[in-house]
């Protein structure tokens, strides 16, 4: 069974580095969402303006 010795205790510097990475990943994902949303809007507008 898993005992108390199986867990790793992170130092404050490691916790800060992990938080910074998490924030960076979150911002990157949010940026991608915005890019996809804007591109979908532009594509949708161009479809509406197309003449058949």
Predicted model as a PDB file, atoms N, CA, C, CB and O in Angstrom, pLDDT in the B-factor column:
MODEL        1                                                                  
ATOM      1  N   UNK A   1       0.835  -1.185   0.000  1.00 51.00           N  
ATOM      2  CA  UNK A   1       0.000   0.000   0.000  1.00 51.00           C  
ATOM      3  C   UNK A   1       0.881   1.251   0.000  1.00 51.00           C  
ATOM      4  CB  UNK A   1      -0.950  -0.003   1.217  1.00 51.00           C  
ATOM      5  O   UNK A   1       2.060   1.210   0.350  1.00 51.00           O  
ATOM      6  N   UNK A   2       0.271   2.348  -0.400  1.00 57.00           N  
ATOM      7  CA  UNK A   2       1.002   3.609  -0.442  1.00 57.00           C  
ATOM      8  C   UNK A   2       1.147   4.158   0.971  1.00 57.00           C  
ATOM      9  CB  UNK A   2       0.288   4.634  -1.357  1.00 57.00           C  
ATOM     10  O   UNK A   2       0.182   4.233   1.732  1.00 57.00           O  
ATOM     11  N   UNK A   3       2.357   4.533   1.295  1.00 60.00           N  
ATOM     12  CA  UNK A   3       2.619   5.104   2.608  1.00 60.00           C  
ATOM     13  C   UNK A   3       2.888   6.587   2.510  1.00 60.00           C  
ATOM     14  CB  UNK A   3       3.789   4.407   3.270  1.00 60.00           C  
ATOM     15  O   UNK A   3       2.813   7.177   1.432  1.00 60.00           O  
ATOM     16  N   UNK A   4       3.197   7.173   3.624  1.00 60.00           N  
ATOM     17  CA  UNK A   4       3.493   8.608   3.662  1.00 60.00           C  
ATOM     18  C   UNK A   4       4.770   8.942   2.906  1.00 60.00           C  
ATOM     19  CB  UNK A   4       3.610   9.085   5.103  1.00 60.00           C  
ATOM     20  O   UNK A   4       4.950  10.086   2.490  1.00 60.00           O  
ATOM     21  N   UNK A   5       5.652   7.980   2.720  1.00 68.00           N  
ATOM     22  CA  UNK A   5       6.925   8.223   2.050  1.00 68.00           C  
ATOM     23  C   UNK A   5       6.782   8.341   0.531  1.00 68.00           C  
ATOM     24  CB  UNK A   5       7.895   7.114   2.384  1.00 68.00           C  
ATOM     25  O   UNK A   5       7.744   8.708  -0.144  1.00 68.00           O  
ATOM     26  N   UNK A   6       5.612   8.041  -0.017  1.00 80.00           N  
ATOM     27  CA  UNK A   6       5.428   8.046  -1.458  1.00 80.00           C  
ATOM     28  C   UNK A   6       5.161   9.442  -2.022  1.00 80.00           C  
ATOM     29  CB  UNK A   6       4.299   7.130  -1.822  1.00 80.00           C  
ATOM     30  O   UNK A   6       5.159   9.613  -3.241  1.00 80.00           O  
ATOM     31  N   UNK A   7       4.938  10.429  -1.178  1.00 87.00           N  
ATOM     32  CA  UNK A   7       4.618  11.773  -1.637  1.00 87.00           C  
ATOM     33  C   UNK A   7       5.871  12.637  -1.697  1.00 87.00           C  
ATOM     34  CB  UNK A   7       3.574  12.416  -0.723  1.00 87.00           C  
ATOM     35  O   UNK A   7       6.780  12.503  -0.878  1.00 87.00           O  
ATOM     36  N   UNK A   8       5.896  13.524  -2.682  1.00 88.00           N  
ATOM     37  CA  UNK A   8       7.013  14.454  -2.840  1.00 88.00           C  
ATOM     38  C   UNK A   8       6.556  15.814  -2.337  1.00 88.00           C  
ATOM     39  CB  UNK A   8       7.495  14.533  -4.334  1.00 88.00           C  
ATOM     40  O   UNK A   8       5.501  16.307  -2.737  1.00 88.00           O  
ATOM     41  N   UNK A   9       7.339  16.410  -1.473  1.00 93.00           N  
ATOM     42  CA  UNK A   9       7.037  17.747  -0.968  1.00 93.00           C  
ATOM     43  C   UNK A   9       7.798  18.761  -1.808  1.00 93.00           C  
ATOM     44  CB  UNK A   9       7.407  17.882   0.545  1.00 93.00           C  
ATOM     45  O   UNK A   9       9.024  18.713  -1.908  1.00 93.00           O  
ATOM     46  N   UNK A  10       7.045  19.688  -2.415  1.00 93.00           N  
ATOM     47  CA  UNK A  10       7.684  20.689  -3.262  1.00 93.00           C  
ATOM     48  C   UNK A  10       8.128  21.878  -2.420  1.00 93.00           C  
ATOM     49  CB  UNK A  10       6.728  21.148  -4.382  1.00 93.00           C  
ATOM     50  O   UNK A  10       7.480  22.250  -1.442  1.00 93.00           O  
ATOM     51  N   UNK A  11       9.242  22.457  -2.823  1.00 96.00           N  
ATOM     52  CA  UNK A  11       9.719  23.658  -2.152  1.00 96.00           C  
ATOM     53  C   UNK A  11       8.888  24.851  -2.633  1.00 96.00           C  
ATOM     54  CB  UNK A  11      11.243  23.887  -2.424  1.00 96.00           C  
ATOM     55  O   UNK A  11       8.134  24.744  -3.601  1.00 96.00           O  
ATOM     56  N   UNK A  12       9.034  25.971  -1.953  1.00 97.00           N  
ATOM     57  CA  UNK A  12       8.302  27.177  -2.351  1.00 97.00           C  
ATOM     58  C   UNK A  12       8.698  27.623  -3.758  1.00 97.00           C  
ATOM     59  CB  UNK A  12       8.558  28.313  -1.350  1.00 97.00           C  
ATOM     60  O   UNK A  12       7.853  28.093  -4.520  1.00 97.00           O  
ATOM     61  N   UNK A  13       9.982  27.476  -4.106  1.00 96.00           N  
ATOM     62  CA  UNK A  13      10.434  27.858  -5.443  1.00 96.00           C  
ATOM     63  C   UNK A  13       9.785  26.969  -6.505  1.00 96.00           C  
ATOM     64  CB  UNK A  13      11.971  27.770  -5.540  1.00 96.00           C  
ATOM     65  O   UNK A  13       9.408  27.454  -7.572  1.00 96.00           O  
ATOM     66  N   UNK A  14       9.654  25.690  -6.222  1.00 96.00           N  
ATOM     67  CA  UNK A  14       9.018  24.771  -7.158  1.00 96.00           C  
ATOM     68  C   UNK A  14       7.528  25.076  -7.308  1.00 96.00           C  
ATOM     69  CB  UNK A  14       9.215  23.328  -6.698  1.00 96.00           C  
ATOM     70  O   UNK A  14       6.981  25.005  -8.408  1.00 96.00           O  
ATOM     71  N   UNK A  15       6.882  25.413  -6.199  1.00 96.00           N  
ATOM     72  CA  UNK A  15       5.459  25.762  -6.255  1.00 96.00           C  
ATOM     73  C   UNK A  15       5.252  27.026  -7.086  1.00 96.00           C  
ATOM     74  CB  UNK A  15       4.892  25.959  -4.831  1.00 96.00           C  
ATOM     75  O   UNK A  15       4.308  27.113  -7.872  1.00 96.00           O  
ATOM     76  N   UNK A  16       6.141  28.003  -6.908  1.00 97.00           N  
ATOM     77  CA  UNK A  16       6.039  29.250  -7.661  1.00 97.00           C  
ATOM     78  C   UNK A  16       6.272  29.002  -9.151  1.00 97.00           C  
ATOM     79  CB  UNK A  16       7.046  30.282  -7.130  1.00 97.00           C  
ATOM     80  O   UNK A  16       5.575  29.567  -9.994  1.00 97.00           O  
ATOM     81  N   UNK A  17       7.251  28.157  -9.471  1.00 97.00           N  
ATOM     82  CA  UNK A  17       7.538  27.829 -10.865  1.00 97.00           C  
ATOM     83  C   UNK A  17       6.365  27.085 -11.496  1.00 97.00           C  
ATOM     84  CB  UNK A  17       8.820  26.987 -10.967  1.00 97.00           C  
ATOM     85  O   UNK A  17       6.012  27.343 -12.647  1.00 97.00           O  
ATOM     86  N   UNK A  18       5.763  26.167 -10.751  1.00 97.00           N  
ATOM     87  CA  UNK A  18       4.619  25.431 -11.270  1.00 97.00           C  
ATOM     88  C   UNK A  18       3.444  26.365 -11.518  1.00 97.00           C  
ATOM     89  CB  UNK A  18       4.216  24.318 -10.306  1.00 97.00           C  
ATOM     90  O   UNK A  18       2.760  26.250 -12.535  1.00 97.00           O  
ATOM     91  N   UNK A  19       3.209  27.282 -10.600  1.00 97.00           N  
ATOM     92  CA  UNK A  19       2.112  28.244 -10.773  1.00 97.00           C  
ATOM     93  C   UNK A  19       2.356  29.123 -11.994  1.00 97.00           C  
ATOM     94  CB  UNK A  19       1.953  29.122  -9.512  1.00 97.00           C  
ATOM     95  O   UNK A  19       1.429  29.417 -12.748  1.00 97.00           O  
ATOM     96  N   UNK A  20       3.603  29.539 -12.187  1.00 98.00           N  
ATOM     97  CA  UNK A  20       3.930  30.360 -13.354  1.00 98.00           C  
ATOM     98  C   UNK A  20       3.679  29.594 -14.649  1.00 98.00           C  
ATOM     99  CB  UNK A  20       5.392  30.823 -13.292  1.00 98.00           C  
ATOM    100  O   UNK A  20       3.151  30.149 -15.613  1.00 98.00           O  
ATOM    101  N   UNK A  21       4.057  28.323 -14.667  1.00 98.00           N  
ATOM    102  CA  UNK A  21       3.799  27.496 -15.846  1.00 98.00           C  
ATOM    103  C   UNK A  21       2.305  27.345 -16.092  1.00 98.00           C  
ATOM    104  CB  UNK A  21       4.444  26.119 -15.686  1.00 98.00           C  
ATOM    105  O   UNK A  21       1.845  27.433 -17.230  1.00 98.00           O  
ATOM    106  N   UNK A  22       1.551  27.119 -15.022  1.00 98.00           N  
ATOM    107  CA  UNK A  22       0.099  26.965 -15.162  1.00 98.00           C  
ATOM    108  C   UNK A  22      -0.541  28.233 -15.718  1.00 98.00           C  
ATOM    109  CB  UNK A  22      -0.533  26.609 -13.811  1.00 98.00           C  
ATOM    110  O   UNK A  22      -1.427  28.161 -16.569  1.00 98.00           O  
ATOM    111  N   UNK A  23      -0.098  29.380 -15.245  1.00 98.00           N  
ATOM    112  CA  UNK A  23      -0.633  30.653 -15.735  1.00 98.00           C  
ATOM    113  C   UNK A  23      -0.275  30.834 -17.210  1.00 98.00           C  
ATOM    114  CB  UNK A  23      -0.089  31.839 -14.895  1.00 98.00           C  
ATOM    115  O   UNK A  23      -1.109  31.277 -18.000  1.00 98.00           O  
ATOM    116  N   UNK A  24       0.951  30.499 -17.582  1.00 98.00           N  
ATOM    117  CA  UNK A  24       1.380  30.633 -18.975  1.00 98.00           C  
ATOM    118  C   UNK A  24       0.567  29.718 -19.888  1.00 98.00           C  
ATOM    119  CB  UNK A  24       2.878  30.317 -19.107  1.00 98.00           C  
ATOM    120  O   UNK A  24       0.166  30.128 -20.977  1.00 98.00           O  
ATOM    121  N   UNK A  25       0.325  28.499 -19.458  1.00 98.00           N  
ATOM    122  CA  UNK A  25      -0.472  27.567 -20.250  1.00 98.00           C  
ATOM    123  C   UNK A  25      -1.908  28.073 -20.367  1.00 98.00           C  
ATOM    124  CB  UNK A  25      -0.446  26.154 -19.621  1.00 98.00           C  
ATOM    125  O   UNK A  25      -2.509  27.997 -21.438  1.00 98.00           O  
ATOM    126  N   UNK A  26      -2.452  28.583 -19.278  1.00 98.00           N  
ATOM    127  CA  UNK A  26      -3.806  29.122 -19.304  1.00 98.00           C  
ATOM    128  C   UNK A  26      -3.932  30.304 -20.248  1.00 98.00           C  
ATOM    129  CB  UNK A  26      -4.228  29.531 -17.915  1.00 98.00           C  
ATOM    130  O   UNK A  26      -4.914  30.409 -20.983  1.00 98.00           O  
ATOM    131  N   UNK A  27      -2.951  31.193 -20.234  1.00 98.00           N  
ATOM    132  CA  UNK A  27      -2.980  32.344 -21.137  1.00 98.00           C  
ATOM    133  C   UNK A  27      -2.851  31.908 -22.596  1.00 98.00           C  
ATOM    134  CB  UNK A  27      -1.858  33.326 -20.782  1.00 98.00           C  
ATOM    135  O   UNK A  27      -3.507  32.466 -23.476  1.00 98.00           O  
ATOM    136  N   UNK A  28      -2.011  30.916 -22.845  1.00 98.00           N  
ATOM    137  CA  UNK A  28      -1.853  30.402 -24.209  1.00 98.00           C  
ATOM    138  C   UNK A  28      -3.161  29.792 -24.702  1.00 98.00           C  
ATOM    139  CB  UNK A  28      -0.719  29.356 -24.269  1.00 98.00           C  
ATOM    140  O   UNK A  28      -3.561  30.021 -25.844  1.00 98.00           O  
ATOM    141  N   UNK A  29      -3.825  29.021 -23.851  1.00 98.00           N  
ATOM    142  CA  UNK A  29      -5.107  28.425 -24.235  1.00 98.00           C  
ATOM    143  C   UNK A  29      -6.167  29.499 -24.479  1.00 98.00           C  
ATOM    144  CB  UNK A  29      -5.587  27.450 -23.150  1.00 98.00           C  
ATOM    145  O   UNK A  29      -6.942  29.410 -25.432  1.00 98.00           O  
ATOM    146  N   UNK A  30      -6.196  30.503 -23.622  1.00 98.00           N  
ATOM    147  CA  UNK A  30      -7.154  31.591 -23.804  1.00 98.00           C  
ATOM    148  C   UNK A  30      -6.875  32.331 -25.112  1.00 98.00           C  
ATOM    149  CB  UNK A  30      -7.098  32.569 -22.612  1.00 98.00           C  
ATOM    150  O   UNK A  30      -7.808  32.710 -25.821  1.00 98.00           O  
ATOM    151  N   UNK A  31      -5.610  32.535 -25.430  1.00 98.00           N  
ATOM    152  CA  UNK A  31      -5.246  33.181 -26.691  1.00 98.00           C  
ATOM    153  C   UNK A  31      -5.705  32.379 -27.897  1.00 98.00           C  
ATOM    154  CB  UNK A  31      -3.747  33.387 -26.757  1.00 98.00           C  
ATOM    155  O   UNK A  31      -6.202  32.945 -28.871  1.00 98.00           O  
ATOM    156  N   UNK A  32      -5.541  31.059 -27.834  1.00 97.00           N  
ATOM    157  CA  UNK A  32      -6.003  30.208 -28.929  1.00 97.00           C  
ATOM    158  C   UNK A  32      -7.517  30.272 -29.089  1.00 97.00           C  
ATOM    159  CB  UNK A  32      -5.567  28.766 -28.697  1.00 97.00           C  
ATOM    160  O   UNK A  32      -8.027  30.303 -30.209  1.00 97.00           O  
ATOM    161  N   UNK A  33      -8.222  30.291 -27.983  1.00 97.00           N  
ATOM    162  CA  UNK A  33      -9.683  30.395 -28.039  1.00 97.00           C  
ATOM    163  C   UNK A  33     -10.081  31.695 -28.728  1.00 97.00           C  
ATOM    164  CB  UNK A  33     -10.298  30.325 -26.616  1.00 97.00           C  
ATOM    165  O   UNK A  33     -10.972  31.703 -29.577  1.00 97.00           O  
ATOM    166  N   UNK A  34      -9.428  32.783 -28.367  1.00 97.00           N  
ATOM    167  CA  UNK A  34      -9.739  34.080 -28.982  1.00 97.00           C  
ATOM    168  C   UNK A  34      -9.439  34.044 -30.475  1.00 97.00           C  
ATOM    169  CB  UNK A  34      -8.937  35.215 -28.302  1.00 97.00           C  
ATOM    170  O   UNK A  34     -10.239  34.530 -31.274  1.00 97.00           O  
ATOM    171  N   UNK A  35      -8.305  33.480 -30.864  1.00 96.00           N  
ATOM    172  CA  UNK A  35      -7.941  33.397 -32.285  1.00 96.00           C  
ATOM    173  C   UNK A  35      -8.971  32.572 -33.048  1.00 96.00           C  
ATOM    174  CB  UNK A  35      -6.532  32.781 -32.455  1.00 96.00           C  
ATOM    175  O   UNK A  35      -9.416  32.976 -34.123  1.00 96.00           O  
ATOM    176  N   UNK A  36      -9.354  31.419 -32.501  1.00 94.00           N  
ATOM    177  CA  UNK A  36     -10.340  30.580 -33.177  1.00 94.00           C  
ATOM    178  C   UNK A  36     -11.694  31.284 -33.270  1.00 94.00           C  
ATOM    179  CB  UNK A  36     -10.491  29.243 -32.446  1.00 94.00           C  
ATOM    180  O   UNK A  36     -12.372  31.190 -34.293  1.00 94.00           O  
ATOM    181  N   UNK A  37     -12.082  31.977 -32.226  1.00 94.00           N  
ATOM    182  CA  UNK A  37     -13.363  32.689 -32.211  1.00 94.00           C  
ATOM    183  C   UNK A  37     -13.375  33.782 -33.274  1.00 94.00           C  
ATOM    184  CB  UNK A  37     -13.634  33.295 -30.818  1.00 94.00           C  
ATOM    185  O   UNK A  37     -14.336  33.904 -34.033  1.00 94.00           O  
ATOM    186  N   UNK A  38     -12.306  34.578 -33.327  1.00 93.00           N  
ATOM    187  CA  UNK A  38     -12.234  35.669 -34.307  1.00 93.00           C  
ATOM    188  C   UNK A  38     -12.209  35.110 -35.725  1.00 93.00           C  
ATOM    189  CB  UNK A  38     -10.985  36.546 -34.058  1.00 93.00           C  
ATOM    190  O   UNK A  38     -12.874  35.639 -36.616  1.00 93.00           O  
ATOM    191  N   UNK A  39     -11.444  34.041 -35.936  1.00 91.00           N  
ATOM    192  CA  UNK A  39     -11.393  33.457 -37.284  1.00 91.00           C  
ATOM    193  C   UNK A  39     -12.752  32.892 -37.680  1.00 91.00           C  
ATOM    194  CB  UNK A  39     -10.319  32.352 -37.356  1.00 91.00           C  
ATOM    195  O   UNK A  39     -13.132  32.975 -38.848  1.00 91.00           O  
ATOM    196  N   UNK A  40     -13.490  32.320 -36.735  1.00 89.00           N  
ATOM    197  CA  UNK A  40     -14.827  31.813 -37.039  1.00 89.00           C  
ATOM    198  C   UNK A  40     -15.763  32.961 -37.383  1.00 89.00           C  
ATOM    199  CB  UNK A  40     -15.387  31.006 -35.854  1.00 89.00           C  
ATOM    200  O   UNK A  40     -16.586  32.836 -38.289  1.00 89.00           O  
ATOM    201  N   UNK A  41     -15.648  34.080 -36.671  1.00 88.00           N  
ATOM    202  CA  UNK A  41     -16.480  35.248 -36.985  1.00 88.00           C  
ATOM    203  C   UNK A  41     -16.170  35.775 -38.385  1.00 88.00           C  
ATOM    204  CB  UNK A  41     -16.264  36.361 -35.940  1.00 88.00           C  
ATOM    205  O   UNK A  41     -17.080  36.080 -39.156  1.00 88.00           O  
ATOM    206  N   UNK A  42     -14.896  35.880 -38.702  1.00 86.00           N  
ATOM    207  CA  UNK A  42     -14.500  36.394 -40.021  1.00 86.00           C  
ATOM    208  C   UNK A  42     -14.980  35.454 -41.111  1.00 86.00           C  
ATOM    209  CB  UNK A  42     -12.966  36.575 -40.107  1.00 86.00           C  
ATOM    210  O   UNK A  42     -15.500  35.896 -42.135  1.00 86.00           O  
ATOM    211  N   UNK A  43     -14.807  34.162 -40.893  1.00 85.00           N  
ATOM    212  CA  UNK A  43     -15.249  33.190 -41.887  1.00 85.00           C  
ATOM    213  C   UNK A  43     -16.772  33.235 -42.037  1.00 85.00           C  
ATOM    214  CB  UNK A  43     -14.789  31.770 -41.496  1.00 85.00           C  
ATOM    215  O   UNK A  43     -17.282  33.130 -43.153  1.00 85.00           O  
ATOM    216  N   UNK A  44     -17.491  33.388 -40.944  1.00 80.00           N  
ATOM    217  CA  UNK A  44     -18.938  33.471 -41.002  1.00 80.00           C  
ATOM    218  C   UNK A  44     -19.404  34.703 -41.752  1.00 80.00           C  
ATOM    219  CB  UNK A  44     -19.514  33.469 -39.614  1.00 80.00           C  
ATOM    220  O   UNK A  44     -20.353  34.624 -42.531  1.00 80.00           O  
ATOM    221  N   UNK A  45     -18.763  35.834 -41.536  1.00 74.00           N  
ATOM    222  CA  UNK A  45     -19.126  37.067 -42.230  1.00 74.00           C  
ATOM    223  C   UNK A  45     -18.853  36.922 -43.715  1.00 74.00           C  
ATOM    224  CB  UNK A  45     -18.354  38.269 -41.656  1.00 74.00           C  
ATOM    225  O   UNK A  45     -19.659  37.361 -44.535  1.00 74.00           O  
ATOM    226  N   UNK A  46     -17.738  36.319 -44.074  1.00 74.00           N  
ATOM    227  CA  UNK A  46     -17.412  36.158 -45.504  1.00 74.00           C  
ATOM    228  C   UNK A  46     -18.391  35.206 -46.182  1.00 74.00           C  
ATOM    229  CB  UNK A  46     -15.969  35.637 -45.676  1.00 74.00           C  
ATOM    230  O   UNK A  46     -18.663  35.351 -47.374  1.00 74.00           O  
ATOM    231  N   UNK A  47     -18.923  34.237 -45.446  1.00 66.00           N  
ATOM    232  CA  UNK A  47     -19.928  33.346 -46.025  1.00 66.00           C  
ATOM    233  C   UNK A  47     -21.237  34.092 -46.275  1.00 66.00           C  
ATOM    234  CB  UNK A  47     -20.173  32.143 -45.102  1.00 66.00           C  
ATOM    235  O   UNK A  47     -21.930  33.822 -47.256  1.00 66.00           O  
ATOM    236  N   UNK A  48     -21.574  35.029 -45.389  1.00 66.00           N  
ATOM    237  CA  UNK A  48     -22.811  35.804 -45.551  1.00 66.00           C  
ATOM    238  C   UNK A  48     -22.717  36.760 -46.743  1.00 66.00           C  
ATOM    239  CB  UNK A  48     -23.116  36.595 -44.268  1.00 66.00           C  
ATOM    240  O   UNK A  48     -23.723  37.028 -47.400  1.00 66.00           O  
ATOM    241  N   UNK A  49     -21.529  37.269 -47.022  1.00 70.00           N  
ATOM    242  CA  UNK A  49     -21.347  38.240 -48.102  1.00 70.00           C  
ATOM    243  C   UNK A  49     -21.201  37.575 -49.465  1.00 70.00           C  
ATOM    244  CB  UNK A  49     -20.132  39.098 -47.826  1.00 70.00           C  
ATOM    245  O   UNK A  49     -21.256  38.248 -50.495  1.00 70.00           O  
ATOM    246  N   UNK A  50     -21.017  36.285 -49.477  1.00 64.00           N  
ATOM    247  CA  UNK A  50     -20.812  35.566 -50.736  1.00 64.00           C  
ATOM    248  C   UNK A  50     -22.116  35.564 -51.549  1.00 64.00           C  
ATOM    249  CB  UNK A  50     -20.328  34.105 -50.466  1.00 64.00           C  
ATOM    250  O   UNK A  50     -23.190  35.309 -51.004  1.00 64.00           O  
ATOM    251  N   UNK A  51     -22.014  35.846 -52.842  1.00 61.00           N  
ATOM    252  CA  UNK A  51     -23.189  35.804 -53.718  1.00 61.00           C  
ATOM    253  C   UNK A  51     -23.260  34.454 -54.394  1.00 61.00           C  
ATOM    254  CB  UNK A  51     -23.146  36.937 -54.773  1.00 61.00           C  
ATOM    255  O   UNK A  51     -22.233  33.869 -54.738  1.00 61.00           O  
ATOM    256  N   UNK A  52     -24.454  33.966 -54.584  1.00 56.00           N  
ATOM    257  CA  UNK A  52     -24.631  32.648 -55.188  1.00 56.00           C  
ATOM    258  C   UNK A  52     -25.170  32.789 -56.582  1.00 56.00           C  
ATOM    259  CB  UNK A  52     -25.559  31.778 -54.348  1.00 56.00           C  
ATOM    260  O   UNK A  52     -25.390  31.787 -57.263  1.00 56.00           O  
TER     261      UNK A  52                                                      
ENDMDL                                                                          
END                                                                             
